[in-house]
Amino acid sequence: MAYVQDITKVDGNFCAAGYEDLDLEFFDATQSPFEISGLPFFQKDKKFCRIPLEYLERVSEGVKILAWHTSGVQIRFSSNASQIGLSAELRELSEMSHMPLSGNSGFDLYLGAGKDKKFVKSLRPSFHQGSINQLAVNDQCNDMRQWTLYLPLYNGVNSVKIGVNKGASIEAPAEFTIKKPILFYGHSITQGGCASRPGNSYTSQVCRWLDADMVNLGFSGSALGELDIAEVITKIDASVFVMDYDHNAPTVEHLSGTHENMFRFIRGKRPDLPVVFVTRTDYDRDRREGDLRKLVISRTYRVAKDNGDPRVWLVDGQTLLGSEDRDACTVDGCHPNDLGFYRISKGIYPYIKTAVQFTN
């Protein structure tokens, strides 16, 4: 059977624009005035790792690998550049059968601030390439503008450099409206599988709508409610904590044995932290087990409320994909596509917004 190996040879619209003919000056995006958000331990460790380096030997093999994936990480800056390029070296080749390169290893550039941010460009590697050298902007506008670069969901980076046309200024970005990050802990859906690009994960969408900073501790297949991770969570000064690891608990018994314990540990260290509990979204795959798991999480919520805790909320994941065309919301019956992530965002947003307003 004949097939096309490189679609760009057939359709030039799929070609990525390079910057070889432009005179761009490149800067290390880890240096001021660029601002890295989503990595609360970066200033200490100077690494693109989502947990403290000293915890790597204490966590599971899955978390040890996935902690280097940059889900939730953003590079923010202001510039009057009319031309912007990206030069990035990826940590690994990450090719998945059910998630495009634009999502697992791509970058998203957004223009503007807060809920007014608009998608500009997806910058992604070609197959079997571990680097990206592409032009993101070439619009001849010299106004000072706000830029946000979302990093890959299922890959890490060794280096990120941003290029601007000679003579352009780079300044620090505007502050977030909600300065303390919204902290997410959970499974592959939390990490962003299988959004077509980083800006379409539900965590990214909700935080854009709220103009909030974000920390994503989604660990695909590896969020098991461990107290070592709970300890990491307590070290992050967050505005809201979203606890959503139902999918990764291998059994109902495991979930029952870890869920309330993890919450109690975090609550003991962070008594004023608003916590949003979420049950699994792929309820239709096994309704009986879905009901049992929902009971476990509901029990954690009810016990907290009965003990006089006003800073807890419960989101029924069964409702998040809506009632119409639910089967169109995933790539495999579990992991959301972009439609699924948008519906999850719309469903969970009111809870997180309420929780943020409760403390800010």
C-alpha positions as CSV (number, residue, x, y, z in Angstrom):
1,M,0.0,0.0,0.0
2,A,1.4,3.4,-1.0
3,Y,1.4,6.2,1.5
4,V,2.8,9.7,1.9
5,Q,5.7,9.9,4.3
6,D,5.9,13.7,4.4
7,I,2.7,15.6,3.9
8,T,4.6,18.8,3.5
9,K,5.8,17.6,0.2
10,V,2.2,17.4,-1.0
11,D,0.6,20.3,0.9
12,G,2.8,23.3,1.7
13,N,0.3,24.6,4.2
14,F,1.7,22.1,6.7
15,C,5.2,23.5,6.4
16,A,6.7,25.3,9.5
17,A,8.2,28.7,8.8
18,G,11.9,29.0,9.5
19,Y,13.8,32.2,10.4
20,E,17.0,31.5,8.5
21,D,16.6,34.6,6.3
22,L,15.8,36.9,9.2
23,D,18.3,38.7,11.5
24,L,17.0,37.6,14.9
25,E,18.8,38.0,18.2
26,F,18.2,35.0,20.6
27,F,18.0,35.1,24.4
28,D,18.0,32.4,27.0
29,A,14.3,32.2,28.2
30,T,15.4,31.2,31.7
31,Q,16.9,34.6,32.3
32,S,15.3,37.9,33.2
33,P,13.2,39.7,32.0
34,F,11.6,36.5,30.8
35,E,9.4,34.9,33.6
36,I,9.0,31.2,34.0
37,S,5.8,30.1,35.7
38,G,4.6,26.7,36.6
39,L,7.9,25.6,38.1
40,P,7.7,26.6,41.8
41,F,11.1,25.1,42.5
42,F,13.0,26.5,39.5
43,Q,14.7,29.4,41.4
44,K,16.2,26.8,43.7
45,D,17.1,24.0,41.3
46,K,17.5,25.8,38.0
47,K,16.0,22.8,36.2
48,F,12.8,22.3,34.2
49,C,11.6,19.8,36.7
50,R,8.1,20.0,38.3
51,I,9.1,18.6,41.7
52,P,12.1,19.4,43.9
53,L,15.2,17.5,42.8
54,E,15.8,16.1,46.2
55,Y,12.4,14.3,46.0
56,L,13.3,12.4,42.8
57,E,14.8,9.5,44.7
58,R,11.7,9.3,46.9
59,V,9.0,9.0,44.2
60,S,7.9,6.2,41.8
61,E,9.7,5.5,38.5
62,G,6.8,7.0,36.7
63,V,6.9,10.3,38.5
64,K,10.7,10.4,38.3
65,I,10.3,10.4,34.5
66,L,7.2,12.5,34.1
67,A,8.4,15.2,36.5
68,W,10.7,16.4,33.7
69,H,7.7,16.9,31.4
70,T,6.8,20.6,31.2
71,S,3.0,20.4,31.4
72,G,1.7,23.7,32.8
73,V,5.0,25.5,32.3
74,Q,4.8,28.9,30.7
75,I,7.4,31.5,29.6
76,R,6.0,35.0,29.7
77,F,7.3,38.3,28.5
78,S,6.5,41.7,27.0
79,S,8.1,42.8,23.8
80,N,7.6,45.3,20.9
81,A,9.2,42.7,18.6
82,S,7.6,42.4,15.1
83,Q,9.4,39.1,14.6
84,I,9.7,36.3,17.2
85,G,11.4,32.9,16.8
86,L,11.8,29.9,18.9
87,S,14.9,27.7,19.3
88,A,14.3,24.8,21.7
89,E,16.0,21.5,22.4
90,L,13.6,18.8,23.6
91,R,14.5,16.3,26.3
92,E,13.5,13.3,24.3
93,L,11.7,12.0,21.2
94,S,8.0,11.6,22.3
95,E,5.8,10.1,19.6
96,M,2.5,8.8,20.8
97,S,-0.1,6.9,18.8
98,H,-3.1,8.8,20.1
99,M,-1.7,12.3,20.7
100,P,-0.2,14.6,18.1
101,L,3.3,16.0,18.3
102,S,1.8,19.5,18.6
103,G,0.4,18.5,22.0
104,N,3.0,16.1,23.4
105,S,6.1,17.9,22.2
106,G,4.9,21.2,20.8
107,F,4.8,24.8,22.1
108,D,1.9,27.2,22.0
109,L,2.4,31.0,21.6
110,Y,-0.5,33.2,22.9
111,L,-0.9,37.0,22.6
112,G,-2.5,39.2,25.3
113,A,-3.2,38.8,29.0
114,G,-5.8,36.9,31.1
115,K,-9.0,35.9,29.4
116,D,-8.2,38.0,26.4
117,K,-5.2,35.8,25.5
118,K,-5.5,34.6,21.9
119,F,-3.7,31.7,20.3
120,V,-1.1,32.8,17.7
121,K,1.0,29.8,16.7
122,S,1.8,26.2,17.4
123,L,5.5,25.4,17.1
124,R,6.2,21.6,16.9
125,P,9.0,19.3,15.9
126,S,8.9,17.1,12.9
127,F,8.9,13.3,13.4
128,H,12.1,11.9,14.8
129,Q,13.5,15.4,15.6
130,G,14.5,16.6,19.0
131,S,14.6,20.3,18.4
132,I,12.4,23.1,17.1
133,N,13.7,26.1,15.2
134,Q,10.7,28.0,13.9
135,L,9.4,31.5,13.3
136,A,6.4,32.3,15.4
137,V,5.6,35.9,14.6
138,N,6.3,38.1,11.6
139,D,3.6,40.8,11.5
140,Q,5.5,44.1,11.4
141,C,3.7,45.4,14.5
142,N,6.0,47.4,16.9
143,D,3.6,47.9,19.8
144,M,4.6,46.6,23.2
145,R,2.6,43.3,23.6
146,Q,2.2,40.5,26.1
147,W,3.3,37.0,25.1
148,T,2.9,33.6,26.7
149,L,4.7,30.5,25.5
150,Y,3.2,27.2,26.8
151,L,5.7,24.3,26.9
152,P,5.1,20.7,25.9
153,L,2.7,18.5,27.8
154,Y,4.4,15.1,27.4
155,N,8.0,16.1,26.8
156,G,10.7,18.1,28.6
157,V,13.2,20.7,27.4
158,N,16.9,21.0,27.8
159,S,17.0,24.6,26.5
160,V,14.6,27.3,25.3
161,K,15.7,30.4,23.5
162,I,13.5,33.2,22.1
163,G,14.6,35.4,19.3
164,V,13.4,38.8,18.4
165,N,14.3,41.2,15.6
166,K,17.4,43.4,16.2
167,G,16.6,46.5,18.3
168,A,13.4,45.1,19.8
169,S,12.9,45.5,23.5
170,I,12.0,42.6,25.9
171,E,10.5,43.5,29.3
172,A,8.9,41.6,32.2
173,P,5.3,40.6,31.7
174,A,2.3,42.0,33.5
175,E,1.4,40.2,36.8
176,F,-1.4,37.7,37.0
177,T,-4.6,38.9,38.5
178,I,-4.5,35.8,40.8
179,K,-0.9,35.8,41.8
180,K,-0.8,32.5,43.8
181,P,-1.0,29.5,41.4
182,I,-3.8,27.1,41.0
183,L,-2.3,23.8,41.8
184,F,-3.5,20.6,40.0
185,Y,-2.6,17.1,41.0
186,G,-3.8,14.1,39.0
187,H,-3.5,11.7,36.2
188,S,-2.9,11.8,32.4
189,I,-5.9,14.0,31.8
190,T,-4.5,16.5,34.3
191,Q,-1.2,16.3,32.6
192,G,-2.9,17.1,29.3
193,G,-3.5,13.9,27.5
194,C,-4.6,14.1,24.7
195,A,-5.0,17.8,23.9
196,S,-3.9,18.7,20.4
197,R,-1.7,21.5,21.8
198,P,-0.6,22.7,25.3
199,G,-3.0,25.6,25.4
200,N,-6.0,23.4,25.0
201,S,-5.5,21.3,28.2
202,Y,-8.3,22.0,30.8
203,T,-5.8,23.4,33.3
204,S,-4.4,25.9,30.7
205,Q,-7.9,27.0,29.7
206,V,-9.2,27.5,33.2
207,C,-6.2,29.4,34.3
208,R,-6.4,31.7,31.2
209,W,-10.0,32.5,32.0
210,L,-9.1,33.4,35.6
211,D,-5.8,35.1,34.6
212,A,-4.2,32.9,37.2
213,D,-0.8,31.3,37.5
214,M,-0.7,27.5,37.4
215,V,1.3,24.5,38.7
216,N,0.5,21.2,37.0
217,L,1.4,18.1,38.9
218,G,-0.4,15.7,36.6
219,F,1.6,12.5,36.3
220,S,0.3,10.2,33.6
221,G,-0.5,6.7,35.1
222,S,1.5,7.6,38.1
223,A,-0.7,9.7,40.5
224,L,-1.3,7.3,43.3
225,G,-2.0,9.6,46.2
226,E,1.5,9.1,47.7
227,L,2.4,11.1,50.8
228,D,5.8,12.1,49.4
229,I,3.9,14.0,46.6
230,A,1.5,15.3,49.2
231,E,4.5,16.7,51.0
232,V,5.6,18.4,47.8
233,I,2.2,19.9,47.4
234,T,2.3,21.4,50.9
235,K,5.5,23.3,49.9
236,I,3.7,25.2,47.1
237,D,1.9,28.4,48.1
238,A,-1.2,27.9,46.0
239,S,-4.5,29.8,45.9
240,V,-6.5,26.6,45.2
241,F,-5.6,22.9,45.1
242,V,-7.5,20.6,42.6
243,M,-7.2,16.9,43.7
244,D,-8.0,14.7,40.7
245,Y,-6.2,11.4,40.7
246,D,-9.1,9.0,40.7
247,H,-8.1,7.5,37.3
248,N,-4.7,6.3,38.5
249,A,-5.8,4.5,41.7
250,P,-5.5,0.9,40.5
251,T,-8.5,-0.3,42.5
252,V,-11.3,1.2,44.5
253,E,-9.6,-0.2,47.6
254,H,-6.4,1.8,46.8
255,L,-8.4,4.9,46.3
256,S,-10.2,4.4,49.6
257,G,-6.9,3.8,51.4
258,T,-5.2,6.9,50.0
259,H,-7.7,9.6,49.2
260,E,-8.7,10.9,52.6
261,N,-5.3,10.2,54.0
262,M,-3.7,12.4,51.4
263,F,-6.3,15.2,52.0
264,R,-5.8,15.0,55.7
265,F,-2.0,15.3,55.4
266,I,-2.3,18.3,53.1
267,R,-5.0,19.9,55.3
268,G,-2.8,19.5,58.3
269,K,0.0,21.5,56.7
270,R,-2.3,23.9,54.8
271,P,-5.4,24.5,56.9
272,D,-6.7,27.5,54.8
273,L,-6.0,26.0,51.3
274,P,-9.2,25.7,49.3
275,V,-9.5,22.1,47.9
276,V,-11.5,21.0,44.9
277,F,-12.1,17.2,44.7
278,V,-12.9,15.7,41.2
279,T,-14.2,12.3,40.3
280,R,-13.4,10.5,37.1
281,T,-14.7,11.8,33.8
282,D,-14.8,8.5,31.9
283,Y,-17.7,7.3,34.0
284,D,-19.4,5.5,31.1
285,R,-16.6,2.9,30.7
286,D,-17.6,1.1,34.0
287,R,-20.6,2.7,35.7
288,R,-20.5,0.4,38.7
289,E,-16.9,1.1,39.5
290,G,-17.5,4.7,38.7
291,D,-20.2,4.8,41.4
292,L,-17.9,3.1,43.9
293,R,-15.1,5.5,43.3
294,K,-17.4,8.4,43.5
295,L,-18.5,7.2,46.9
296,V,-14.9,7.2,48.2
297,I,-14.2,10.8,47.1
298,S,-17.6,12.0,48.3
299,R,-16.8,10.5,51.7
300,T,-13.6,12.5,51.9
301,Y,-15.7,15.6,51.0
302,R,-18.5,14.9,53.5
303,V,-16.2,14.1,56.4
304,A,-14.4,17.4,55.8
305,K,-17.7,19.3,55.7
306,D,-19.0,17.5,58.7
307,N,-15.9,18.5,60.6
308,G,-16.6,22.2,59.8
309,D,-14.2,22.6,56.9
310,P,-15.7,25.4,54.6
311,R,-12.9,25.2,52.1
312,V,-13.8,22.1,50.1
313,W,-15.8,21.5,46.9
314,L,-16.8,18.4,45.0
315,V,-17.0,18.1,41.2
316,D,-18.9,15.1,39.8
317,G,-16.7,14.1,36.9
318,Q,-19.6,12.2,35.3
319,T,-21.2,15.6,34.4
320,L,-18.1,17.2,32.9
321,L,-18.3,15.9,29.3
322,G,-22.0,16.9,29.1
323,S,-25.0,14.8,28.0
324,E,-24.8,15.3,24.2
325,D,-22.4,13.4,22.1
326,R,-20.2,12.3,25.0
327,D,-18.6,9.7,22.8
328,A,-17.2,12.5,20.6
329,C,-15.2,14.0,23.5
330,T,-12.3,11.5,23.7
331,V,-9.7,9.8,21.5
332,D,-10.0,6.4,23.2
333,G,-13.0,6.4,25.5
334,C,-10.9,8.0,28.3
335,H,-8.5,10.7,27.3
336,P,-10.2,13.9,26.1
337,N,-9.7,15.5,22.7
338,D,-10.0,19.2,22.4
339,L,-13.8,19.1,22.6
340,G,-13.6,17.0,25.7
341,F,-11.1,19.4,27.4
342,Y,-13.2,22.4,26.5
343,R,-16.3,20.8,28.2
344,I,-14.2,19.8,31.2
345,S,-13.0,23.4,31.5
346,K,-16.5,24.8,31.3
347,G,-17.7,22.4,33.9
348,I,-14.9,22.8,36.5
349,Y,-14.4,26.5,36.0
350,P,-17.2,27.7,38.3
351,Y,-15.9,25.6,41.2
352,I,-12.4,26.9,40.9
353,K,-13.6,30.4,40.4
354,T,-15.6,30.1,43.6
355,A,-12.7,28.6,45.5
356,V,-10.4,31.4,44.4
357,Q,-12.8,34.1,45.4
358,F,-13.2,32.4,48.8
359,T,-9.6,33.3,49.7
360,N,-8.8,36.3,47.5
